[in-house]
């Protein structure tokens, strides 16, 4: 199981056991790869364990470097906001240097036994496999990052204070000097007024009144401000809906929660019995394509939506 802690909404990759297992597997695979002998025969020789220890140390050091550089790049280049720069940096710092480190350590290992690395079949047999493992390690950290940011966050359930029965004396109402029972209603729920957007480099407080709407596209959740800024969010729309005032925000369908101030007007849709809303700023879920999406009110929410607007 992968455990992670949150520091400005960045994964810290507490995966030491995964790196150990991955290093051990990679070391074993590299040793037996291309060997025609049976595995039971290979593991009975002392040379196998000698090579296993050396290969494990090399693999673990390479993964440790990759762990360090990935955490560094997470702080400098967010995968979502600076995708192209992050891909380039990941190649320049997370792929080529580990390959050079692996080759350099292997050269030292061979030199200890009186060989030069060019005299062995390292670059023709082992090195391509090592490059594949480095690529897989980079892919693992990328998937870890994506899952960390978009896995639904768990929040403690909000408890409403139950009604309390309080005994008070009201002599002006009671005929006799007997206590009167009064039911005290639970306190009104406090809605969220600030939403903290966490990126790889900073945390941004966004006022609820500045949020035009929350929306979901391609399996990811975002909020868009009235000035048109988009921020990825890790919480699901169901959790968002429960946190913000129902007088200001309304969930029109499974993909969109709108601020009443963002609703310029609404009209009947192309299909009978449907309602569409003109949002400001426009609902564009693909900024590169600049295709304006239609904010349609779900059929079962139309009555509630109209009541929400005309309250």
C-alpha positions in Angstrom: 0.0 0.0 0.0 1.2 3.5 -0.8 1.2 6.0 2.0 1.6 9.7 1.5 1.4 12.8 3.5 0.2 16.2 2.4 2.6 19.2 2.2 1.0 22.0 0.3 -1.0 19.4 -1.5 2.1 17.7 -2.9 2.8 14.0 -2.5 6.0 13.2 -0.6 6.2 9.6 -1.9 6.6 7.6 1.2 7.3 4.5 -0.9 10.6 3.1 0.5 9.3 -0.5 0.5 8.1 -0.2 -3.1 11.5 1.1 -4.1 13.3 -1.8 -2.3 11.0 -4.4 -3.9 11.4 -2.8 -7.3 15.2 -2.6 -7.0 15.3 -6.3 -6.0 13.1 -7.3 -8.9 15.1 -5.2 -11.4 18.4 -6.6 -10.1 17.2 -10.2 -10.4 15.7 -9.6 -13.9 18.9 -8.0 -15.3 21.1 -10.9 -14.0 18.9 -13.7 -15.5 17.9 -11.8 -18.7 19.4 -13.5 -21.7 20.9 -16.3 -19.7 20.0 -19.7 -21.3 20.5 -21.6 -18.1 17.6 -22.8 -15.9 16.7 -20.4 -13.1 17.3 -23.1 -10.5 20.8 -23.6 -11.8 21.5 -19.8 -11.8 20.6 -19.2 -8.2 22.8 -22.1 -6.9 26.0 -20.2 -7.9 27.7 -17.7 -5.6 28.3 -15.3 -8.5 24.5 -14.8 -8.8 24.2 -13.4 -5.3 27.3 -11.4 -5.7 25.9 -9.8 -8.8 22.4 -9.5 -7.2 23.8 -7.4 -4.3 25.7 -5.1 -6.7 22.8 -4.7 -9.1 20.4 -4.1 -6.2 22.6 -1.3 -4.8 22.8 0.3 -8.3 19.1 0.1 -8.8 18.3 1.5 -5.4 20.6 4.4 -5.8 19.1 5.2 -9.2 15.6 5.1 -7.8 16.7 7.2 -4.8 18.0 9.9 -7.2 14.7 9.7 -9.2 12.7 10.0 -5.9 14.7 13.2 -5.0 14.4 14.8 -8.5 10.7 14.0 -8.7 10.0 15.8 -5.4 12.1 18.7 -6.6 10.2 19.0 -9.9 6.9 18.7 -8.2 7.7 21.9 -6.3 8.9 23.8 -9.4 6.8 22.5 -12.3 3.2 21.5 -11.8 2.1 18.6 -14.1 -1.3 20.3 -14.8 -0.3 24.0 -15.2 3.1 23.5 -16.9 2.7 20.2 -18.6 5.1 20.7 -21.6 7.9 22.2 -19.4 7.4 19.3 -16.9 7.7 16.6 -19.6 10.9 18.2 -20.9 12.4 18.6 -17.4 11.4 15.0 -16.5 13.3 13.8 -19.5 16.4 16.0 -18.9 16.6 15.3 -15.2 14.6 12.2 -14.5 15.6 9.9 -17.4 19.0 10.7 -18.8 20.9 11.3 -15.5 19.7 8.0 -13.9 20.8 6.2 -17.0 24.3 7.7 -16.7 24.4 7.0 -13.0 23.5 3.3 -13.7 26.2 3.0 -16.4 28.8 4.8 -14.2 28.2 2.5 -11.2 28.2 -0.6 -13.5 31.6 0.6 -14.9 33.0 0.8 -11.4 31.6 -2.7 -10.6 33.2 -4.2 -13.7 36.5 -2.4 -13.0 36.7 -4.1 -9.6 36.9 -7.4 -11.4 39.4 -6.2 -13.9 37.1 -5.5 -16.8 36.2 -2.4 -18.7 32.5 -1.9 -19.3 33.0 -1.9 -23.1 34.5 -5.4 -22.9 31.2 -6.8 -21.5 27.8 -7.1 -23.1 26.4 -4.4 -20.8 25.4 -1.9 -23.4 23.9 -4.4 -25.8 22.1 -6.6 -23.2 21.6 -4.9 -19.8 21.5 -1.2 -20.6 18.3 -1.3 -22.8 16.5 -3.2 -20.0 17.8 -0.6 -17.4 16.4 2.2 -19.6 13.0 0.4 -19.7 13.0 0.2 -15.9 13.9 3.9 -15.5 11.0 4.8 -17.8 8.7 2.6 -15.8 9.8 4.3 -12.6 9.1 7.7 -14.1 5.7 6.5 -15.2 5.0 5.2 -11.7 5.7 8.6 -10.1 3.5 10.3 -12.7 0.6 8.0 -12.0 1.2 8.4 -8.2 0.9 12.2 -8.7 -2.3 12.0 -10.7 -4.0 9.6 -8.3 -2.9 11.7 -5.3 -4.5 14.9 -6.8 -7.7 13.4 -8.0 -8.5 10.6 -5.6 -11.7 11.8 -3.7 -10.6 13.3 -0.4 -12.3 12.0 2.7 -13.8 14.5 5.0 -15.3 14.0 8.4 -19.0 14.0 8.5 -20.5 17.3 9.7 -22.7 16.9 12.8 -25.6 19.2 13.4 -26.1 20.0 17.1 -29.4 18.3 18.1 -32.3 20.3 19.5 -31.9 20.8 23.2 -34.7 21.1 25.8 -34.0 24.0 28.2 -35.9 24.7 31.3 -36.6 28.4 31.8 -38.8 30.4 34.2 -41.4 32.6 32.5 -43.6 34.0 35.3 -45.5 36.4 33.0 -46.8 33.4 31.0 -47.2 30.6 33.5 -50.2 30.7 35.7 -48.3 29.1 38.5 -44.6 29.5 39.3 -43.9 26.3 37.4 -41.0 26.0 34.9 -41.8 26.1 31.2 -40.2 23.9 28.6 -38.8 25.6 25.5 -37.3 23.8 22.5 -34.1 25.4 21.3 -33.5 24.8 17.6 -30.1 23.7 16.3 -27.7 26.4 15.3 -27.6 27.3 11.5 -25.0 25.5 9.5 -21.9 27.6 8.7 -21.1 27.5 5.0 -17.6 27.6 3.5 -16.5 31.1 2.5 -13.0 30.4 1.3 -11.7 27.6 -0.8 -8.0 26.8 -0.7 -6.6 25.8 -4.1 -3.4 23.8 -3.7 -0.9 23.6 -6.5 2.6 22.1 -6.6 4.2 25.5 -5.8 1.7 27.4 -3.7 -1.7 27.5 -2.0 -4.3 30.0 -3.3 -7.3 31.2 -1.2 -10.3 31.8 -3.4 -13.4 33.5 -2.0 -16.7 31.7 -2.6 -18.1 34.9 -4.1 -15.2 34.8 -6.7 -16.1 31.3 -7.9 -18.3 31.3 -11.0 -18.8 27.5 -11.0 -17.3 24.1 -10.4 -17.2 21.6 -13.2 -16.0 18.2 -14.1 -14.4 17.2 -17.4 -12.4 14.2 -18.6 -12.6 12.6 -15.1 -11.1 15.7 -13.3 -12.7 18.4 -11.2 -12.0 22.1 -11.6 -13.2 25.5 -10.4 -13.4 28.6 -12.6 -13.4 32.1 -11.2 -15.3 35.0 -12.6 -12.1 36.3 -14.2 -11.6 33.1 -16.1 -8.9 31.4 -14.0 -9.1 27.6 -13.8 -7.8 25.5 -10.9 -7.8 21.7 -10.5 -9.4 20.5 -7.3 -9.1 17.1 -5.6 -12.6 17.0 -4.0 -15.6 15.5 -5.7 -18.6 17.7 -6.7 -20.7 15.9 -4.1 -18.4 17.1 -1.3 -18.2 20.6 -2.8 -22.0 20.8 -3.0 -22.3 20.0 0.8 -19.8 22.7 1.8 -21.1 25.8 0.0 -24.3 27.8 0.6 -27.3 26.4 -1.3 -28.5 30.0 -1.7 -25.5 30.9 -3.8 -24.6 27.6 -5.5 -26.8 25.1 -7.3 -25.9 21.8 -8.9 -27.6 21.9 -12.3 -26.3 18.4 -13.4 -23.7 15.8 -12.5 -20.9 17.9 -14.0 -21.6 21.5 -13.0 -22.3 23.5 -9.8 -23.1 27.1 -10.6 -22.9 30.4 -8.7 -26.2 32.3 -9.1 -24.1 35.4 -10.1 -22.8 33.4 -13.1 -26.2 32.7 -14.5 -26.8 35.4 -17.2 -30.1 33.9 -18.4 -31.7 30.6 -19.1 -33.9 29.4 -21.9 -35.5 26.3 -23.3 -33.1 23.8 -24.9 -33.3 22.2 -28.3 -35.0 19.2 -26.9 -38.5 19.6 -25.4 -38.5 19.8 -21.6 -34.8 20.9 -21.3 -33.4 24.1 -19.9 -30.0 25.6 -20.8 -28.1 28.4 -18.9 -25.9 31.0 -20.4 -23.0 31.2 -18.0 -20.6 34.1 -17.5 -17.7 33.3 -18.0 -18.7 30.8 -20.7 -18.5 27.1 -19.9 -15.5 26.0 -21.9 -14.2 22.6 -20.8 -11.5 22.4 -23.5 -9.6 25.7 -23.6 -7.3 24.5 -26.4 -10.3 23.7 -28.7 -12.2 26.7 -27.3 -15.4 24.7 -27.7 -18.2 26.3 -25.7 -20.1 23.6 -23.8 -23.8 23.8 -23.0 -24.8 24.1 -19.4 -28.0 22.0 -19.3 -30.1 21.7 -16.3 -31.0 18.0 -15.6 -34.7 17.3 -16.1 -35.2 16.2 -12.5 -33.6 19.5 -11.3 -35.5 22.0 -13.5 -38.3 22.7 -11.0 -35.8 23.1 -8.1 -33.6 25.3 -10.3 -36.4 27.7 -11.1 -37.5 27.8 -7.5 -33.8 28.6 -6.5 -33.7 31.5 -8.9 -37.1 33.0 -8.1 -36.9 32.7 -4.3 
